[in-house]
Amino acid sequence: MDSNLVSGKKISIIEGIFAQFHITLTGGMFLTSFALFLNANPFQIGILTAIPSILAGVGFFAAYFANIIGKRKTPCLITAIAGRSLFIFFVIGLIFDIRISIDFFFVIVFLFNLLLNFSGNLWLSWMSDLIPKEERGRYFGIRTTIISAVGMAVNYLGGMVLDHFETDKAFIIIFSTAVFFSTLAGITLSAQPEPKFEKKSINFRDVFVRPLKDNNFVALIKFVSFWYFFAGVSAPFWVVHMIRNLKMAYSSIAVYGIIAGIASLFFQILWGKLIDRVRSKPILTINFAGTIFLPIIWLFARPDFILPIWIDAFFSGLFWCGINLSLFNILLSLTEEKELKESYFAVFSTITGICGFLSSLLGGFIAQILEDFKFEFLGQRFVNFHILFLWTSFFRFLSVFLLKKVQEKEAYPTFQTLQLIGDYAVRRLNENKDLLLNILRFTR
């Protein structure tokens, strides 16, 4: 086996572990909590979620830049290290008691996402050439499992830090740790070999026009755009609701992520096998339909009753891994031309990014207008975020009708796929019924 390939695979896993510290500690509940610490209002929380979405299409320009200079490794390293190091400004401000304005916060978040989107796409191109096609599935499966486990552990430990230290001191620890491990990630990544890179000419017009001539791709874009724009309004506020209204400890919020993560790792294998057998369209339909009712579960959660949150965590892990996997595979299946695949992904990322950006702004605007909304019914207190949760369920339901128009070659009918899943579940229960009965007897 090629020595570059062997060392490259090992280095990428180690680099991924270091990078995951930064990814976890500068995203999710930590970045949202820091924004709340800076007194961000609901509309500004919407902006926070909107920024990564609007920068999703930057990846195409990264590919264009790499083709101009004929390299990926150097610009990938520079942008990754520079982007991740930006959080040191928050650490300096907190240590020396320098006021961090919300405007400065957004500038840092914008530059961070800009640079990381740029480096991330260069990294994907780099890794796709380094890892042979026939090994990618197994290798990235192992790599993802390892770094996901690390992410869950870091998320929980970071939550414990927020629970047990004063907020400013907690963020000094969290962001310092993130920058330290990002430095290790950069050093490790610099040792990873880069295969020979062949330049190719990129025509902006062809990239964005050719995919839009594919009626099936347009149908997929209509579905995803409608879903992102209308059903994504609540995206900025799940964590905010946990913190402010459900009064959950940060470590408990981390447990939510752990439950969802474990469920996702487990069911990803099952959905992957089913996709190989029945194709992606029925799996996407089943999982997407499953998410319609999840926001409604949140209406019943209270500070003294958070069981609905744990239920949502499990089913979110179950359904969203199926959605992400099947959506990715549908995109791959739309064309057999390698260069055209890149165009499909560029257009998809750009359009969905714009829709996600506008959706987050819309959600922030609605939440801001309804900030003083409060309503009690049968002992349950409803606030502005509950309106957004109901909105999300309603528009997810409407999105299904657009999904029906998306076609995929050789895909099983959805009802037949459900029967197949039901038969499989019954068969596995029968195979393990003796074990289940013994467990029940033991627990009595």
KEVEXDREN-665777 format. One line per field, with one value per residue (C-alpha): residue in three letters; x, z, y. Coordinates in steps of 0.02 Angstrom, whole numbers, always signed. Layout:
N
code <- c(Ala;...)
x <- c(X;...)
z <- c(Z;...)
y <- c(Y;...)
This chain:
444
code <- c(Met;Asp;Ser;Asn;Leu;Val;Ser;Gly;Lys;Lys;Ile;Ser;Ile;Ile;Glu;Gly;Ile;Phe;Ala;Gln;Phe;His;Ile;Thr;Leu;Thr;Gly;Gly;Met;Phe;Leu;Thr;Ser;Phe;Ala;Leu;Phe;Leu;Asn;Ala;Asn;Pro;Phe;Gln;Ile;Gly;Ile;Leu;Thr;Ala;Ile;Pro;Ser;Ile;Leu;Ala;Gly;Val;Gly;Phe;Phe;Ala;Ala;Tyr;Phe;Ala;Asn;Ile;Ile;Gly;Lys;Arg;Lys;Thr;Pro;Cys;Leu;Ile;Thr;Ala;Ile;Ala;Gly;Arg;Ser;Leu;Phe;Ile;Phe;Phe;Val;Ile;Gly;Leu;Ile;Phe;Asp;Ile;Arg;Ile;Ser;Ile;Asp;Phe;Phe;Phe;Val;Ile;Val;Phe;Leu;Phe;Asn;Leu;Leu;Leu;Asn;Phe;Ser;Gly;Asn;Leu;Trp;Leu;Ser;Trp;Met;Ser;Asp;Leu;Ile;Pro;Lys;Glu;Glu;Arg;Gly;Arg;Tyr;Phe;Gly;Ile;Arg;Thr;Thr;Ile;Ile;Ser;Ala;Val;Gly;Met;Ala;Val;Asn;Tyr;Leu;Gly;Gly;Met;Val;Leu;Asp;His;Phe;Glu;Thr;Asp;Lys;Ala;Phe;Ile;Ile;Ile;Phe;Ser;Thr;Ala;Val;Phe;Phe;Ser;Thr;Leu;Ala;Gly;Ile;Thr;Leu;Ser;Ala;Gln;Pro;Glu;Pro;Lys;Phe;Glu;Lys;Lys;Ser;Ile;Asn;Phe;Arg;Asp;Val;Phe;Val;Arg;Pro;Leu;Lys;Asp;Asn;Asn;Phe;Val;Ala;Leu;Ile;Lys;Phe;Val;Ser;Phe;Trp;Tyr;Phe;Phe;Ala;Gly;Val;Ser;Ala;Pro;Phe;Trp;Val;Val;His;Met;Ile;Arg;Asn;Leu;Lys;Met;Ala;Tyr;Ser;Ser;Ile;Ala;Val;Tyr;Gly;Ile;Ile;Ala;Gly;Ile;Ala;Ser;Leu;Phe;Phe;Gln;Ile;Leu;Trp;Gly;Lys;Leu;Ile;Asp;Arg;Val;Arg;Ser;Lys;Pro;Ile;Leu;Thr;Ile;Asn;Phe;Ala;Gly;Thr;Ile;Phe;Leu;Pro;Ile;Ile;Trp;Leu;Phe;Ala;Arg;Pro;Asp;Phe;Ile;Leu;Pro;Ile;Trp;Ile;Asp;Ala;Phe;Phe;Ser;Gly;Leu;Phe;Trp;Cys;Gly;Ile;Asn;Leu;Ser;Leu;Phe;Asn;Ile;Leu;Leu;Ser;Leu;Thr;Glu;Glu;Lys;Glu;Leu;Lys;Glu;Ser;Tyr;Phe;Ala;Val;Phe;Ser;Thr;Ile;Thr;Gly;Ile;Cys;Gly;Phe;Leu;Ser;Ser;Leu;Leu;Gly;Gly;Phe;Ile;Ala;Gln;Ile;Leu;Glu;Asp;Phe;Lys;Phe;Glu;Phe;Leu;Gly;Gln;Arg;Phe;Val;Asn;Phe;His;Ile;Leu;Phe;Leu;Trp;Thr;Ser;Phe;Phe;Arg;Phe;Leu;Ser;Val;Phe;Leu;Leu;Lys;Lys;Val;Gln;Glu;Lys;Glu;Ala;Tyr;Pro;Thr;Phe;Gln;Thr;Leu;Gln;Leu;Ile;Gly;Asp;Tyr;Ala;Val;Arg;Arg;Leu;Asn;Glu;Asn;Lys;Asp;Leu;Leu;Leu;Asn;Ile;Leu;Arg;Phe;Thr;Arg)
x <- c(+0;+59;+150;+73;-100;-65;+8;-123;-266;-191;-150;-326;-405;-289;-318;-505;-501;-407;-519;-676;-632;-640;-794;-889;-834;-864;-1032;-1201;-1250;-1082;-1093;-1278;-1244;-1103;-1220;-1348;-1208;-1178;-1365;-1412;-1598;-1703;-1674;-1486;-1494;-1577;-1432;-1310;-1390;-1408;-1222;-1162;-1305;-1266;-1083;-1124;-1087;-910;-844;-860;-746;-622;-614;-592;-450;-363;-367;-285;-136;-131;-128;-251;-144;-70;-232;-325;-200;-192;-380;-414;-284;-330;-517;-507;-383;-508;-588;-431;-502;-647;-526;-423;-578;-641;-472;-440;-622;-634;-813;-858;-995;-1125;-1064;-885;-953;-1041;-886;-784;-920;-936;-748;-736;-873;-804;-630;-690;-808;-663;-542;-674;-708;-523;-503;-643;-562;-393;-461;-563;-400;-302;-423;-461;-643;-663;-603;-696;-856;-771;-633;-746;-870;-734;-668;-841;-881;-720;-734;-921;-884;-751;-874;-1005;-879;-813;-991;-1033;-871;-896;-1072;-1003;-882;-1027;-1126;-987;-893;-946;-997;-850;-723;-810;-795;-611;-582;-693;-625;-444;-461;-539;-396;-264;-333;-359;-173;-134;-254;-162;+8;-57;-141;+22;+100;-36;+23;-63;-85;-41;-172;-225;-289;-449;-542;-702;-839;-954;-1098;-1091;-1079;-1239;-1341;-1318;-1394;-1547;-1587;-1617;-1803;-1778;-1642;-1756;-1893;-1770;-1716;-1897;-1930;-1772;-1788;-1968;-1919;-1766;-1854;-2021;-1985;-1816;-1881;-1862;-1683;-1600;-1706;-1702;-1552;-1614;-1779;-1686;-1582;-1707;-1876;-1841;-1699;-1596;-1417;-1287;-1231;-1412;-1417;-1258;-1346;-1478;-1340;-1266;-1433;-1460;-1281;-1287;-1454;-1383;-1228;-1334;-1471;-1351;-1293;-1473;-1523;-1364;-1406;-1585;-1530;-1421;-1575;-1722;-1631;-1638;-1808;-1917;-1794;-1795;-1986;-2005;-1879;-1939;-2119;-2056;-1987;-2154;-2218;-2056;-2075;-2248;-2168;-2080;-2248;-2268;-2096;-2084;-1941;-2010;-2051;-1917;-1957;-2021;-1846;-1766;-1897;-1859;-1672;-1690;-1806;-1703;-1551;-1653;-1734;-1606;-1465;-1581;-1626;-1446;-1385;-1527;-1523;-1336;-1359;-1500;-1386;-1250;-1371;-1436;-1291;-1148;-1031;-900;-879;-1066;-1086;-980;-1095;-1248;-1173;-1119;-1293;-1376;-1265;-1288;-1477;-1509;-1386;-1481;-1646;-1573;-1507;-1676;-1766;-1658;-1685;-1873;-1873;-1775;-1893;-2048;-1971;-1923;-2098;-2176;-2045;-2176;-2301;-2356;-2507;-2558;-2674;-2708;-2554;-2441;-2352;-2330;-2205;-2148;-2040;-2189;-2268;-2113;-2114;-2294;-2251;-2107;-2218;-2349;-2225;-2132;-2301;-2327;-2150;-2193;-2305;-2156;-2048;-2171;-2118;-1936;-1894;-1754;-1711;-1753;-1820;-1945;-2118;-2126;-2266;-2170;-2017;-2119;-2178;-1998;-1946;-2095;-2052;-1872;-1923;-2042;-1910;-1781;-1905;-1944;-1759;-1729;-1894;-1818;-1688;-1821;-1931;-1784;-1745;-1927;-1929;-1767;-1833;-1992)
z <- c(+0;-41;+112;+79;+86;+249;+337;+262;+330;+505;+505;+448;+594;+721;+640;+642;+829;+866;+748;+829;+992;+904;+801;+957;+1075;+950;+885;+943;+1120;+1157;+1022;+1058;+1244;+1213;+1106;+1247;+1369;+1257;+1271;+1093;+1058;+961;+793;+823;+867;+697;+616;+706;+623;+456;+435;+401;+278;+169;+158;+104;-79;-42;-78;-264;-259;-157;-300;-425;-322;-305;-493;-517;-402;-432;-246;-109;+42;+71;+56;+155;+298;+299;+299;+426;+551;+527;+543;+699;+783;+777;+939;+1032;+1019;+1131;+1255;+1260;+1283;+1427;+1515;+1509;+1536;+1367;+1311;+1168;+1068;+975;+812;+843;+887;+718;+624;+703;+670;+488;+455;+544;+436;+277;+305;+366;+218;+104;+189;+211;+26;-15;+116;+36;-135;-59;+34;-114;-212;-65;-17;-158;-211;-159;+19;+51;+123;+253;+294;+317;+412;+538;+543;+569;+709;+802;+791;+829;+990;+1032;+993;+1111;+1253;+1224;+1214;+1384;+1467;+1396;+1466;+1637;+1627;+1592;+1736;+1866;+1824;+1811;+1632;+1583;+1659;+1577;+1405;+1434;+1467;+1323;+1187;+1245;+1235;+1062;+995;+1074;+991;+826;+828;+852;+709;+596;+640;+608;+444;+381;+390;+281;+104;-45;-207;-371;-415;-595;-644;-742;-815;-726;-817;-694;-816;-852;-669;-623;-783;-834;-676;-691;-859;-767;-723;-585;-505;-514;-428;-290;-272;-258;-119;-20;-45;+16;+164;+210;+190;+275;+392;+451;+548;+716;+685;+787;+941;+1000;+1113;+1166;+1221;+1321;+1410;+1441;+1455;+1505;+1622;+1571;+1633;+1496;+1533;+1508;+1341;+1297;+1343;+1214;+1083;+1146;+1133;+957;+909;+969;+883;+725;+726;+752;+624;+494;+463;+443;+326;+224;+195;+150;+27;-61;-79;-110;-163;-78;-122;-11;+134;+117;+112;+265;+371;+319;+360;+529;+570;+540;+715;+813;+844;+918;+1053;+1117;+1159;+1305;+1384;+1546;+1666;+1780;+1635;+1500;+1446;+1277;+1245;+1267;+1153;+1021;+1041;+999;+851;+786;+782;+696;+562;+523;+487;+362;+283;+266;+197;+71;+14;-17;-116;-221;-270;-318;-422;-528;-650;-691;-753;-620;-664;-674;-500;-433;-522;-444;-270;-301;-357;-219;-84;-148;-165;-1;+86;+29;+84;+253;+274;+237;+345;+497;+475;+459;+615;+711;+652;+707;+874;+905;+866;+979;+1117;+1245;+1191;+1337;+1351;+1480;+1447;+1560;+1664;+1511;+1472;+1289;+1223;+1056;+1013;+1022;+879;+775;+821;+760;+603;+569;+584;+467;+330;+344;+308;+154;+94;+74;-74;-166;-121;-214;-378;-357;-456;-436;-551;-485;-321;-227;-189;-14;+44;-14;+79;+238;+220;+199;+358;+452;+397;+449;+621;+651;+597;+714;+858;+827;+821;+988;+1075;+1197;+1249;+1272;+1375;+1488;+1514;+1559;+1683;+1761;+1784;+1872)
y <- c(+0;+177;+249;+421;+346;+252;+404;+520;+414;+410;+596;+641;+548;+632;+802;+770;+735;+898;+997;+925;+1012;+1179;+1133;+1082;+1220;+1362;+1304;+1241;+1286;+1369;+1503;+1532;+1545;+1669;+1774;+1773;+1821;+1973;+2013;+1967;+1987;+1860;+1945;+1944;+1759;+1736;+1828;+1713;+1561;+1651;+1688;+1508;+1484;+1634;+1580;+1401;+1441;+1502;+1328;+1352;+1504;+1402;+1276;+1418;+1493;+1323;+1303;+1473;+1437;+1249;+1206;+1159;+1120;+1293;+1396;+1263;+1274;+1464;+1490;+1351;+1413;+1596;+1564;+1457;+1575;+1719;+1659;+1716;+1893;+1840;+1765;+1926;+2032;+1924;+1914;+2102;+2149;+2234;+2258;+2141;+2224;+2122;+2202;+2144;+1972;+1960;+2019;+1878;+1749;+1806;+1799;+1631;+1553;+1632;+1561;+1391;+1368;+1409;+1288;+1153;+1138;+1135;+997;+894;+907;+863;+711;+647;+632;+560;+420;+296;+289;+106;+146;+310;+237;+128;+254;+405;+297;+252;+431;+504;+381;+423;+612;+607;+514;+644;+783;+711;+698;+875;+943;+868;+926;+1100;+1100;+1054;+1201;+1320;+1245;+1258;+1419;+1599;+1634;+1745;+1625;+1477;+1554;+1595;+1410;+1351;+1467;+1449;+1260;+1276;+1384;+1271;+1115;+1206;+1247;+1062;+1023;+1145;+1073;+897;+944;+1021;+846;+768;+729;+809;+711;+794;+924;+944;+1116;+1131;+1278;+1329;+1422;+1512;+1516;+1328;+1285;+1376;+1356;+1173;+1096;+1209;+1127;+963;+959;+831;+936;+1088;+986;+940;+1122;+1179;+1053;+1093;+1282;+1283;+1174;+1279;+1446;+1414;+1268;+1334;+1483;+1395;+1336;+1475;+1449;+1267;+1296;+1469;+1390;+1257;+1388;+1527;+1443;+1263;+1316;+1165;+1147;+1156;+979;+923;+1012;+917;+754;+799;+803;+641;+549;+617;+576;+396;+367;+444;+333;+177;+213;+282;+103;+43;+185;+159;-24;+18;+151;+23;-88;+30;+191;+360;+436;+324;+340;+529;+530;+418;+513;+684;+636;+578;+750;+838;+806;+829;+1018;+986;+878;+1035;+1116;+996;+1022;+1122;+1157;+1020;+901;+885;+706;+772;+842;+670;+592;+724;+694;+508;+533;+680;+567;+431;+538;+673;+551;+466;+633;+691;+525;+503;+685;+673;+512;+585;+728;+605;+501;+646;+638;+520;+659;+696;+881;+906;+831;+974;+1097;+1015;+1031;+1211;+1264;+1162;+1239;+1415;+1410;+1318;+1433;+1587;+1509;+1461;+1638;+1718;+1590;+1627;+1814;+1785;+1677;+1809;+1945;+1847;+1799;+1981;+2046;+1913;+1930;+1979;+1846;+1737;+1625;+1495;+1349;+1199;+1241;+1250;+1413;+1458;+1587;+1659;+1508;+1391;+1489;+1456;+1271;+1253;+1351;+1230;+1076;+1151;+1195;+1030;+949;+1059;+1021;+836;+877;+954;+804;+690;+773;+722;+565;+437;+293;+118;+187;+79;+151;+226;+110;-44;+19;+40;-140;-196;-102;-175;-352;-327;-261;-407;-532;-459;-459;-643;-684;-599;-633;-759;-632;-497;-613;-659;-473;-440;-584;-522;-344;-398)
